[in-house]
């Protein structure tokens, strides 16, 4: 199975945040990224698996029981 590498913009669009926020997540080691030596400053990528792992470990899921109407 191929794990696609996403750009910071793609991740930012998925999370609905600014690219700078994604960059801070990587540098704060909250999310795992890969720096490619494509330019002087480098180009960052995040794998789909790393993004999924980040979301799973940082999401607080709460299941609410739905109660029926009492009459």
VENFEN-V192829 format. One record per backbone hydrogen bond with DSSP energy under -0.5 kcal/mol. CO is the residue of the C=O (numbers start at 1). NH is the residue of the N-H. If there is no record, write none. Layout:
co = [CO | CO]
nh = [NH | NH]
This chain:
co = [2 | 4 | 6 | 7 | 8 | 9 | 10 | 11 | 12 | 12 | 18 | 18 | 19 | 20 | 21 | 22 | 23 | 24 | 25 | 25 | 26 | 31 | 34 | 34 | 36 | 36 | 36 | 43 | 44 | 45 | 46 | 47 | 48 | 49 | 50 | 51 | 52 | 53 | 54 | 56 | 58 | 59 | 62 | 65 | 69]
nh = [4 | 48 | 46 | 11 | 12 | 13 | 14 | 15 | 16 | 17 | 21 | 22 | 23 | 24 | 25 | 26 | 27 | 28 | 30 | 31 | 29 | 33 | 36 | 45 | 38 | 39 | 43 | 36 | 8 | 34 | 6 | 51 | 52 | 53 | 54 | 55 | 56 | 57 | 58 | 59 | 60 | 61 | 64 | 67 | 71]
